[in-house]
Amino acid sequence: ANAHGPMATKLALRCLYLMFPFSEVMEPGFDGIADFVLSKGNDPEEEVRLETVEFWRAVLNFPTLAAKSHRLMNHIVVYLLDSMVYQDMELSMMQGGDNDWNVPDKPDEVRPRSYRARVNAVNADVDDNDDSEEVGDWNLRQASALTLDETAMSQGDAILAAALPVIGDRMQPNKPWKQQEAAILALGAIASGCIIGITQYLPQVVARLLDLGNDDSCHYLVRCI
C-alpha cells in the first residue's frame, strides 16, 4: 500500500477493518496491524488519517480485538484529540467571528455541527457512497469525536486514565486556542460513557470552563464550544 500512494493506503486500511467480522483470522496478527494503523496517523493525506480513525471505531464492535488494542489506548486517545483540532481549511470555510456579534445569524449558520451526522446518514441509507452530500461533509474532526465518544461508551470509566490528563493539559491557559477547543469537545465526547467516573472531577472541570468562558481574550470558538 505504501508503495502505491495514499489512495492504495486508504483502501488497504479500509479492507483491514472490513475484515473484522473474520476476527479469528485477524486476531493472530492484530498487534502488528494495530501498530501499522497507528503509524498511519501521521500521514500527510487527511483521507488516510480518516481511515485510521474509522479503523479504531470499527474495532469497538469486536470485543476480542478491542481488548487487544487496549495496550495502545494512551496513543489512540492522543491521536484522536490531535485529529479533533480544527484544520485551517475548516476555519476558512466558517462564517462569523468576534467582530460580528451584532449581526443576526442566519438559521442555516447556527445548526448544530453534530459529529453523529455520519451515523444517522448511514443508518438511513445502507447503500451510502462517497459521492453523497452527507458523506461529503464528514471529516476527520467529526470522525475522531465520534470515535472517542463510542470508545468511552464501550470502555466506560477505564478510558479516563488515558483521556483526562491529556484533556486537562490542553485546557490550560497557556495552550493554543485550537487545542483548548478540541479538549472541551473531547470532554463532551467522553462524558456520557464515563458519567460516574467523571463526577469527582466536575468541580475542577467546571471551574476551568468558567475561566475560559469569562476570559475576554479567549477565542470565540472556545467560548462557543
C-alpha positions as CSV (number, residue, x, y, z in Angstrom):
1,A,0.0,0.0,0.0
2,N,2.8,2.5,0.9
3,A,4.4,2.0,-2.5
4,H,1.3,2.8,-4.4
5,G,0.4,6.1,-2.9
6,P,-2.3,7.5,-0.5
7,M,-5.3,6.0,-2.3
8,A,-3.9,2.5,-2.0
9,T,-3.1,3.1,1.6
10,K,-6.6,4.3,2.2
11,L,-8.1,1.3,0.6
12,A,-5.8,-1.1,2.4
13,L,-6.8,0.4,5.8
14,R,-10.5,0.1,4.8
15,C,-10.0,-3.5,3.8
16,L,-8.5,-4.3,7.2
17,Y,-11.5,-3.2,9.2
18,L,-13.9,-4.7,6.8
19,M,-12.3,-8.0,7.6
20,F,-13.1,-7.7,11.3
21,P,-16.1,-10.0,11.1
22,F,-13.5,-12.7,10.4
23,S,-11.8,-11.9,13.8
24,E,-10.5,-15.4,14.1
25,V,-8.3,-14.7,11.1
26,M,-7.4,-11.2,12.2
27,E,-6.6,-12.0,15.8
28,P,-3.2,-13.7,15.4
29,G,-1.6,-10.8,13.6
30,F,-3.7,-8.0,15.1
31,D,-0.9,-6.5,17.2
32,G,1.2,-5.8,14.1
33,I,-1.8,-4.5,12.2
34,A,-2.7,-2.1,15.1
35,D,0.9,-0.8,15.2
36,F,0.8,-0.2,11.4
37,V,-2.5,1.6,11.6
38,L,-1.3,3.8,14.4
39,S,1.8,4.7,12.3
40,K,-0.5,6.0,9.5
41,G,-1.9,8.6,11.9
42,N,0.8,10.9,10.8
43,D,0.1,10.5,7.1
44,P,0.0,13.9,5.3
45,E,-3.2,12.9,3.5
46,E,-6.4,13.5,5.6
47,E,-8.3,10.7,3.8
48,V,-5.7,8.2,5.0
49,R,-5.9,9.6,8.6
50,L,-9.7,9.4,8.4
51,E,-9.5,5.7,7.6
52,T,-7.2,5.1,10.6
53,V,-9.9,6.7,12.8
54,E,-12.6,4.6,11.2
55,F,-10.4,1.5,11.9
56,W,-10.3,2.3,15.7
57,R,-14.1,2.9,15.7
58,A,-14.7,-0.4,13.9
59,V,-12.5,-2.3,16.5
60,L,-15.0,-1.4,19.2
61,N,-17.6,-3.8,17.7
62,F,-15.4,-6.8,18.2
63,P,-14.6,-7.3,21.9
64,T,-11.6,-9.7,21.4
65,L,-9.9,-7.2,19.0
66,A,-10.9,-4.2,21.2
67,A,-9.2,-5.9,24.2
68,K,-6.0,-6.4,22.2
69,S,-5.9,-2.8,21.2
70,H,-6.3,-1.6,24.8
71,R,-2.4,-1.5,25.2
72,L,-2.4,1.4,22.7
73,M,-5.2,3.3,24.4
74,N,-3.0,6.2,25.5
75,H,-1.7,6.6,22.0
76,I,-5.1,6.3,20.4
77,V,-6.6,9.0,22.7
78,V,-3.8,11.4,22.0
79,Y,-4.2,10.8,18.3
80,L,-8.0,11.3,18.4
81,L,-7.5,14.6,20.3
82,D,-4.9,15.8,17.8
83,S,-7.4,14.9,15.0
84,M,-10.2,16.9,16.6
85,V,-8.2,20.1,16.3
86,Y,-9.7,22.4,13.7
87,Q,-7.9,22.4,10.3
88,D,-7.1,25.7,8.6
89,M,-9.3,24.9,5.7
90,E,-12.3,24.2,8.0
91,L,-11.8,27.6,9.7
92,S,-11.5,29.4,6.4
93,M,-14.9,28.0,5.4
94,M,-16.6,29.1,8.6
95,Q,-18.5,32.4,8.8
96,G,-18.7,34.7,11.8
97,G,-16.2,35.8,14.4
98,D,-15.6,38.1,17.4
99,N,-16.3,41.2,15.4
100,D,-19.8,40.4,14.1
101,W,-21.6,40.0,17.4
102,N,-24.3,42.5,16.5
103,V,-25.1,40.8,13.1
104,P,-28.1,38.4,13.3
105,D,-27.2,34.8,12.5
106,K,-28.9,33.1,9.6
107,P,-30.8,29.9,10.6
108,D,-28.6,27.7,8.5
109,E,-25.5,29.1,10.1
110,V,-26.4,28.1,13.7
111,R,-27.4,24.4,13.1
112,P,-25.5,22.2,15.5
113,R,-22.4,20.6,13.9
114,S,-23.2,17.1,15.2
115,Y,-20.4,14.6,14.9
116,R,-23.1,11.9,14.9
117,A,-24.4,13.0,11.5
118,R,-22.5,10.3,9.7
119,V,-24.1,7.6,11.8
120,N,-27.6,8.9,11.1
121,A,-26.9,9.1,7.3
122,V,-25.5,5.5,7.2
123,N,-28.5,4.2,9.1
124,A,-30.9,5.9,6.8
125,D,-29.2,4.6,3.6
126,V,-27.2,1.4,3.8
127,D,-26.0,2.0,0.2
128,D,-24.2,5.1,1.3
129,N,-21.4,6.2,-1.0
130,D,-18.6,8.7,-1.1
131,D,-20.4,10.9,-3.5
132,S,-23.4,11.6,-1.3
133,E,-23.8,15.1,0.2
134,E,-23.9,13.7,3.8
135,V,-20.6,11.9,3.4
136,G,-19.0,14.8,1.7
137,D,-19.5,16.8,4.9
138,W,-17.9,14.0,7.0
139,N,-14.4,15.0,8.1
140,L,-11.5,13.9,10.4
141,R,-12.6,16.1,13.3
142,Q,-16.2,14.6,13.3
143,A,-15.0,11.1,12.9
144,S,-12.4,11.5,15.7
145,A,-15.0,13.0,18.1
146,L,-17.5,10.2,17.4
147,T,-14.8,7.5,17.8
148,L,-13.8,9.0,21.2
149,D,-17.5,9.1,22.2
150,E,-18.0,5.5,21.2
151,T,-14.8,4.4,22.9
152,A,-16.0,5.9,26.1
153,M,-19.3,4.2,25.7
154,S,-17.5,0.9,25.1
155,Q,-14.8,1.2,27.7
156,G,-16.5,3.3,30.3
157,D,-14.5,4.8,33.1
158,A,-11.5,2.8,32.0
159,I,-10.8,5.4,29.4
160,L,-10.5,8.2,32.0
161,A,-6.9,7.4,32.9
162,A,-5.8,7.9,29.3
163,A,-8.1,10.8,28.4
164,L,-8.4,13.1,31.4
165,P,-4.6,14.0,31.8
166,V,-4.5,15.0,28.1
167,I,-7.7,16.9,28.1
168,G,-6.8,18.7,31.3
169,D,-3.4,19.7,30.0
170,R,-4.8,21.1,26.7
171,M,-7.4,23.2,28.5
172,Q,-4.7,25.2,30.3
173,P,-4.4,28.9,29.7
174,N,-1.0,28.6,28.0
175,K,-2.2,26.2,25.3
176,P,-3.2,27.3,21.8
177,W,-6.9,28.0,21.4
178,K,-7.4,25.2,18.9
179,Q,-6.1,22.7,21.5
180,Q,-8.3,24.2,24.1
181,E,-11.4,24.0,21.9
182,A,-10.7,20.4,20.9
183,A,-10.1,19.4,24.5
184,I,-13.5,20.8,25.5
185,L,-15.1,18.9,22.6
186,A,-13.3,15.7,23.8
187,L,-14.6,16.3,27.3
188,G,-18.2,16.4,26.0
189,A,-17.5,13.3,23.9
190,I,-16.4,11.1,26.8
191,A,-19.0,12.5,29.3
192,S,-21.9,10.1,28.6
193,G,-19.7,7.0,28.6
194,C,-17.9,8.0,31.8
195,I,-20.7,9.7,33.7
196,I,-20.0,8.0,37.0
197,G,-16.2,8.3,37.0
198,I,-16.0,11.8,35.7
199,T,-18.3,13.2,38.5
200,Q,-15.4,13.5,41.0
201,Y,-13.6,15.8,38.6
202,L,-16.5,18.1,37.9
203,P,-15.5,20.9,40.3
204,Q,-12.2,21.4,38.6
205,V,-13.7,20.9,35.1
206,V,-16.5,23.5,35.7
207,A,-14.0,26.0,37.2
208,R,-11.8,25.7,34.2
209,L,-14.7,26.1,31.8
210,L,-15.9,29.2,33.6
211,D,-12.4,30.7,33.5
212,L,-12.3,30.2,29.7
213,G,-15.8,31.5,29.2
214,N,-15.1,34.6,31.2
215,D,-11.8,35.4,29.5
216,D,-12.3,38.2,27.0
217,S,-9.1,37.3,25.3
218,C,-10.3,33.7,24.7
219,H,-11.1,32.8,21.1
220,Y,-14.8,32.9,20.3
221,L,-14.8,29.3,19.1
222,V,-13.6,28.2,22.5
223,R,-16.4,30.1,24.2
224,C,-18.9,28.6,21.8
225,I,-17.9,25.0,22.5
